[in-house]
Amino acid sequence: MSDTSPLENIPYQSPLKPVELSLEDTIQFRCHKDIACFNECCKRIDILLTPYDILRLKKHLKMSSNEFLAQYTVPYEMDQQGMPGVKIRTADDNPACPFLGENGCSVYEDRPTVCRYYALGLMSMRKEKSLTDENAYFLVKEDHCLGHNESRTITIGDYRQEQCVEQYDEINREWRQLILKKRSSGPAVGTPSVRSHQFFFLGSYNLDGLRDFVLSAGFSEIYNLSTEEFEPLKTDDVALLKFGFRLLKQVLFGEMSIPMKADATQTRAHRRRDQIKADAEDPNRNYEGPEVI
């Protein structure tokens, strides 16, 4: 028995070869621009985005997080309790990737994790009684894909390096651990509140919104970061993203790694009372930060 992340990098309705593979296992596959099926996999997509995917894509497109999320994504629920996820948005009458152009992928250098892994599926899992998570790989074979007929063989480890996916996995690792922790906790943690889902969305996908919160007076009233740790959060998106994962673990699961001020509990209580009152007056008002949870 094991708990698995819902982030399997497997295209919509794709046949999956149900054999778990390791980094040392070899696959026969090659995709290139001269193959007859080139870009066919981009014409019917169901692509789940990770936090680092969004960071890379919004930078590539020179957009803010809010602009990118509004224009290019659609929300979905990752589990039965509504944990928010994000997918690439497609047109109602055309399931092709919006980044597919005449010459192929227009964001290729910053393409999402699922695109880099194809034709592999990635599943993060934590086996029963295990304290650590691990990755499992699976081969995806779609009828249209001719890459499996190419003569090249390559280990999964070398394929990951070739596709430059290791950095993506390293940065997203703590985020996948959060999802696994939530799934392994099950009903024991109770039904997540709307605010906890809002906070998860903020910390996972809306990097500019997270930065606004970290730089706000409300954050400085609660958390006690050193100048050395705080300064990179102003300009370094990767540092901010990783800090956001720590903040999610602390607020949602009580894993204390971010120092809090001595009077933080009292300050939060006062803020919470004010926000409960404000929520009663306007239930649809905007979320103001993790100290309210």
C-alpha positions in Angstrom: 0.0 0.0 0.0 1.3 3.5 -0.7 0.1 7.1 -0.9 0.6 8.7 -4.3 0.7 12.2 -5.5 -2.1 13.1 -8.1 0.6 14.7 -10.2 1.2 11.8 -12.6 2.8 13.3 -15.7 0.5 11.2 -18.0 -1.4 12.7 -20.9 -5.1 12.6 -21.0 -6.5 9.1 -21.7 -3.1 7.8 -22.5 -2.3 4.1 -22.5 0.1 3.4 -19.7 2.5 0.5 -19.6 1.9 -0.6 -16.0 5.5 -1.4 -15.1 7.4 0.6 -12.5 10.8 1.7 -13.9 13.9 2.9 -12.1 16.5 5.5 -13.2 18.8 2.6 -14.4 16.1 1.1 -16.6 16.3 1.6 -20.4 13.6 2.8 -22.8 13.4 3.0 -26.5 12.3 6.4 -27.5 13.3 9.5 -29.4 11.3 12.6 -30.3 12.6 15.0 -33.0 11.3 17.6 -35.4 11.6 15.3 -38.5 9.4 12.5 -37.1 6.0 12.2 -38.8 4.0 12.6 -35.5 5.9 15.8 -34.4 3.6 18.0 -32.2 0.7 15.5 -32.3 1.0 15.1 -28.5 0.5 18.9 -28.2 -2.8 18.9 -30.1 -4.9 17.3 -27.3 -3.5 18.2 -23.9 -4.4 17.9 -20.2 -1.3 19.4 -18.7 -1.1 19.9 -14.9 1.3 22.7 -13.9 3.6 22.6 -10.9 4.7 25.8 -9.1 8.1 25.9 -10.8 6.4 25.4 -14.2 4.4 28.6 -13.6 7.4 30.5 -12.4 9.3 29.6 -15.6 6.4 30.2 -18.0 5.3 33.6 -16.5 9.0 34.8 -16.7 9.3 33.6 -20.3 6.1 35.4 -21.3 7.1 38.5 -19.2 3.8 38.4 -17.3 2.8 38.7 -13.7 1.5 35.7 -11.9 -2.0 37.1 -11.9 -1.9 37.8 -15.6 -0.5 34.3 -16.4 -3.0 32.5 -14.2 -5.9 34.4 -15.7 -4.9 34.0 -19.3 -3.4 30.6 -19.6 -4.7 28.4 -16.8 -7.8 26.8 -15.4 -8.3 25.6 -11.8 -9.2 22.0 -10.9 -9.5 20.0 -7.7 -6.6 17.6 -7.0 -8.6 15.5 -4.5 -12.0 14.9 -3.1 -11.5 17.7 -0.5 -10.9 20.3 -3.2 -7.1 20.9 -2.9 -6.6 23.4 -5.7 -4.5 22.5 -8.8 -3.9 24.4 -12.0 -3.9 23.2 -15.6 -3.1 24.8 -18.9 -6.2 26.4 -20.4 -7.3 25.3 -23.9 -10.1 26.7 -26.1 -13.5 25.1 -25.7 -13.5 24.0 -29.4 -9.8 23.2 -29.6 -7.9 21.1 -27.1 -4.4 22.0 -28.5 -1.8 23.7 -26.3 -2.0 27.5 -26.6 1.8 27.6 -26.9 1.8 25.4 -30.0 2.9 27.4 -33.0 3.7 26.7 -36.6 7.3 25.8 -35.7 6.4 23.8 -32.6 6.5 24.8 -29.0 6.8 28.5 -28.6 8.0 28.2 -24.9 10.2 25.2 -25.4 13.1 26.4 -23.2 10.6 26.8 -20.4 8.1 24.0 -21.2 6.3 22.4 -18.3 7.5 19.3 -16.4 5.0 17.0 -18.0 6.2 18.0 -21.5 9.8 17.3 -20.5 9.0 13.9 -19.2 7.0 12.7 -22.2 6.8 9.7 -23.0 7.4 8.9 -19.4 4.9 9.2 -16.5 6.2 10.4 -13.1 4.5 9.4 -9.9 5.6 10.5 -6.4 4.7 8.0 -3.7 5.3 7.2 -0.1 5.0 3.6 0.8 3.3 2.5 4.0 5.3 3.2 7.1 8.0 4.9 5.1 9.1 8.4 6.3 10.4 9.4 2.8 8.9 9.8 -0.6 10.2 8.3 -3.8 9.6 8.7 -7.5 8.4 6.0 -9.8 8.5 6.1 -13.6 6.2 4.6 -16.2 6.2 4.4 -19.9 3.4 6.0 -21.8 2.5 4.7 -25.3 -0.1 6.6 -27.3 -1.2 5.3 -30.7 -0.1 8.5 -32.6 3.4 8.5 -31.1 6.1 7.1 -33.4 8.9 8.0 -31.1 8.8 4.5 -29.7 9.8 3.1 -33.1 13.0 5.0 -33.2 16.1 2.9 -32.7 17.7 4.9 -29.9 17.7 3.4 -26.4 18.5 5.5 -23.3 18.3 5.1 -19.5 15.6 7.0 -17.6 18.3 8.8 -15.7 20.0 10.0 -18.9 16.7 10.9 -20.4 15.9 13.1 -17.4 19.3 14.8 -17.8 18.7 15.3 -21.5 15.3 16.9 -20.9 16.7 19.1 -18.1 14.0 17.9 -15.8 16.2 17.4 -12.7 16.0 21.1 -11.7 12.2 21.0 -11.9 12.0 18.0 -9.7 14.4 19.3 -7.1 12.6 22.7 -6.8 9.1 21.1 -6.7 10.1 18.3 -4.3 8.9 19.9 -1.1 5.6 20.8 -2.8 5.0 17.2 -3.8 5.8 16.2 -0.3 3.0 18.6 0.9 0.5 16.9 -1.3 1.6 13.4 -0.2 1.4 14.5 3.4 -2.1 15.8 2.9 -3.2 12.5 1.2 -1.6 10.4 3.9 -3.3 12.4 6.7 -6.7 11.6 5.1 -9.8 12.4 7.3 -7.6 12.8 10.4 -6.9 16.4 9.6 -10.5 17.2 9.0 -12.1 19.0 6.1 -9.8 21.8 4.9 -11.2 25.3 5.3 -11.7 27.7 2.3 -8.9 29.8 3.7 -6.4 26.9 3.8 -7.2 26.2 0.2 -6.7 29.9 -0.6 -3.4 29.9 1.2 -2.3 26.7 -0.6 -3.1 28.4 -4.0 -1.2 31.6 -3.0 1.9 29.7 -1.8 1.9 27.3 -4.7 0.9 29.3 -7.8 0.6 33.1 -7.2 4.2 34.0 -6.6 3.7 37.7 -7.0 0.8 37.6 -4.5 3.1 35.6 -2.1 5.8 38.3 -2.4 3.2 41.0 -1.7 2.3 39.2 1.5 5.9 38.6 2.6 6.7 42.3 2.2 3.5 43.4 4.0 3.3 44.8 7.5 1.1 41.8 8.5 3.9 39.4 7.8 6.6 41.4 9.7 4.2 41.5 12.7 4.2 37.7 12.9 7.4 36.3 11.5 10.9 37.0 12.6 13.3 36.5 9.7 16.9 37.6 9.7 18.0 40.2 7.1 20.1 37.5 5.4 17.1 35.3 4.8 14.6 38.0 4.1 16.5 40.1 1.5 16.5 37.3 -1.2 12.7 37.0 -1.0 12.4 40.5 -2.5 13.9 39.6 -5.8 14.8 35.9 -6.1 11.7 34.0 -7.3 13.2 30.5 -6.7 14.1 31.5 -3.1 10.6 32.9 -2.6 9.0 29.8 -4.0 11.0 27.5 -1.7 10.2 29.8 1.2 6.5 29.5 0.3 6.7 25.7 0.6 8.1 26.1 4.1 5.4 28.5 5.0 2.8 26.1 3.7 4.2 23.2 5.8 4.3 25.5 8.9 0.8 26.9 8.6 -1.0 23.7 7.3 0.9 21.0 9.2 2.6 22.8 12.1 6.2 22.0 10.8 7.9 25.0 12.5 10.9 26.1 10.5 10.2 29.9 10.3 10.8 31.8 13.5 7.8 33.7 14.9 7.9 36.8 17.2 7.2 36.3 20.9 3.8 38.1 20.7 2.8 36.4 17.4 0.0 34.3 19.0 -1.7 37.4 20.5 -1.3 39.4 17.3 -2.8 36.6 15.3 -5.7 36.3 17.7 -6.5 40.0 17.3 -6.2 39.8 13.5 -8.4 36.7 13.4 -11.2 38.4 15.4 -11.1 41.3 13.0 -11.1 39.1 10.0 -14.0 37.0 11.3 -16.0 40.2 11.7 -15.0 41.4 8.2 -15.9 38.0 6.7 -19.3 38.2 8.2 -19.9 41.6 6.7 -18.4 40.6 3.3 -17.9 36.8 2.7 -16.4 37.4 -0.7 -13.6 39.7 0.3 -10.0 38.9 -0.7 -7.8 36.6 1.3 -5.2 38.5 3.4 -2.5 36.0 4.3 -1.6 32.8 6.2 -1.7 34.4 9.7 -5.4 34.2 9.6 -5.6 30.4 9.4 
